[in-house]
Amino acid sequence: MLAVLLGAAAAGATWLGGFLIARRDWSREYLKYFVALGAGFMLGVAFLEMIPESFHLAGDASLLFVLVGYLLVHFFEHTLAPHFHFGEETHVEEMADQHVGFIALGGLMIHAFFDGVAIASGFLISSWLGMVIFVAVVLHKLPEGFTVASLMLASGQSRRVATLSSALLGGATLAGVLLMNLLKAEVGYALPLSAGVTIYVAASDLMPEVNKEPGIRMAVIVFLGVALLAALHYLFNIPHTH
């Protein structure tokens, strides 16, 4: 039940991001800080929590599933959402076809779905793992909703459609949570798949946006995200499943 409630909260964060961009009453300046902190925290969660737990659950085979998760999202985002990047879509000429926004939404729903799978998988193992995965997911949900709504507006859709699109993206996350609650026995495969997706979102979606910003500030925020997860991990000395 906690996983479902937090999955719904993550979905709500995606909707909120879309709502804010549709209303245009929120400063874009703060978005980059969410992106940088989220990238660091997600990398920390994937490498310090999800992969070690996956290894204990499925052994060497888990590493293959991590790679499959990474490549799966790469395939869908590269083929269905080629113009996708976190942040406001300003290249309107590339979005001239009104269907482009919906195609991109379909690609993004794949990784949003696995966000939900990750949250539920974490809670099936421990409350600690579920909570840190939830935090990692939420940190990029607001920028994600912001981005999909921006894509819709750039492709000529209305503000209402832009907001509904972010709600659909959030719904995909909740669907991932609900499905994992039905497939609890498959957590040994679902967790490493989700780890691969988490690494992809952090390293291939978020980090390129961080690297666009000059200066040292953004790098420090990324390191802060990793350090925050590491500090929580060692402070609470959470043992991995055996």
Residue pairs with C-beta under 8 A, 6 or more apart in sequence:
2 123
2 127
2 130
3 119
3 120
3 122
3 123
3 124
3 130
3 177
3 180
3 181
4 174
4 177
4 178
4 181
6 119
6 130
6 131
6 134
6 177
7 116
7 119
7 120
7 173
7 174
7 176
7 177
7 178
8 174
9 134
9 138
10 115
10 116
10 119
10 134
10 137
10 138
10 141
10 170
10 173
10 174
11 141
11 167
11 170
11 171
11 173
11 174
12 170
13 138
13 141
13 142
13 145
13 170
14 112
14 141
14 142
14 144
14 145
14 148
14 166
14 167
14 169
14 170
14 173
15 145
15 163
15 166
15 167
15 170
16 142
16 145
16 166
17 141
17 142
17 143
17 144
17 145
17 146
17 147
17 149
17 166
18 145
18 146
18 148
18 149
18 162
18 163
18 165
18 166
18 167
18 169
19 145
19 149
19 163
19 166
20 26
20 145
20 146
21 88
21 145
21 146
21 149
21 150
21 153
21 162
22 149
22 153
22 159
22 160
22 162
22 163
23 159
28 87
28 88
31 86
31 87
31 88
31 142
31 143
31 146
32 87
32 209
32 210
32 213
32 218
33 221
34 139
34 140
34 142
34 143
35 86
35 87
35 140
35 143
35 206
35 209
35 210
36 206
36 210
36 213
36 218
36 221
36 222
36 225
37 139
37 221
37 222
37 224
37 225
38 136
38 139
38 140
38 143
38 202
38 206
38 225
39 140
39 202
39 203
39 206
39 207
39 210
39 222
39 225
40 202
40 221
40 222
40 223
40 224
40 225
40 226
40 227
40 228
40 229
41 135
41 136
41 139
41 225
41 226
41 228
41 229
42 136
42 139
42 140
42 198
42 199
42 201
42 202
42 206
42 225
43 199
43 202
43 203
43 225
43 226
44 225
44 226
44 227
44 228
44 229
44 230
44 233
45 132
45 133
45 135
45 136
45 198
45 229
46 195
46 198
46 199
46 202
47 199
48 229
48 230
48 233
49 129
49 132
49 133
49 229
49 233
50 118
50 122
50 129
50 133
50 191
50 192
50 194
50 195
50 198
51 62
51 63
51 66
51 192
51 195
52 240
53 125
53 129
53 191
53 240
53 241
54 62
54 65
54 66
54 188
54 191
54 192
54 195
55 62
55 63
56 240
56 241
56 242
57 125
57 187
57 188
57 191
57 192
57 241
58 65
58 188
58 189
58 192
62 188
62 191
62 192
63 192
64 192
65 189
65 192
65 193
65 196
66 192
66 193
66 195
66 196
66 199
67 196
68 193
68 196
69 114
69 192
69 193
69 194
69 195
69 196
69 197
69 199
69 200
70 196
70 197
70 199
70 200
71 196
72 110
72 193
72 196
72 197
73 110
73 111
73 114
73 196
73 197
73 200
73 201
74 200
74 204
76 106
76 107
76 110
76 111
77 84
77 107
77 108
77 110
77 111
77 205
79 107
80 103
80 104
80 106
80 107
81 103
81 104
81 105
81 106
81 107
81 108
83 89
83 91
83 94
83 95
83 100
83 104
83 151
84 104
84 107
84 108
84 147
84 151
84 205
85 147
85 205
85 208
85 209
86 140
86 143
86 144
86 146
86 147
86 205
86 206
86 209
87 143
87 146
87 147
87 150
87 209
88 146
88 147
88 150
89 95
89 147
89 150
89 151
89 153
89 154
90 154
91 154
92 154
94 100
95 101
95 151
95 154
95 155
95 156
96 155
96 156
97 155
98 155
98 156
98 157
99 155
100 151
100 155
101 151
101 152
101 154
101 155
101 156
101 157
101 165
102 165
104 148
104 151
105 148
105 151
105 152
105 165
105 168
105 169
108 144
108 148
108 169
109 168
109 169
109 172
110 172
111 197
111 200
111 201
112 144
112 169
112 170
112 172
112 173
112 176
113 172
113 173
113 175
113 176
114 176
114 193
114 194
114 197
115 137
115 141
115 173
115 176
115 194
115 197
116 172
116 173
116 174
116 175
116 176
116 177
116 178
116 179
116 180
117 176
117 177
117 179
117 180
117 190
117 193
117 194
118 133
118 137
118 176
118 191
118 194
118 195
118 197
118 198
119 130
119 133
119 134
119 137
119 173
119 176
119 177
120 130
120 176
120 177
120 178
120 179
120 180
120 181
120 190
121 133
121 180
121 187
121 190
121 191
121 194
122 129
122 130
122 131
122 132
122 133
122 134
122 191
123 129
123 130
124 130
124 180
124 184
124 187
125 187
125 191
125 241
126 238
126 241
128 236
128 238
129 238
132 229
132 232
133 194
133 198
136 198
136 229
137 173
139 225
140 201
140 205
140 206
141 170
141 173
144 169
145 166
145 169
145 170
148 162
148 165
148 166
148 169
149 162
149 163
149 165
149 166
150 162
151 165
152 161
152 162
152 165
153 159
153 162
157 165
180 186
180 187
180 190
183 190
207 222
210 218
210 219
210 222
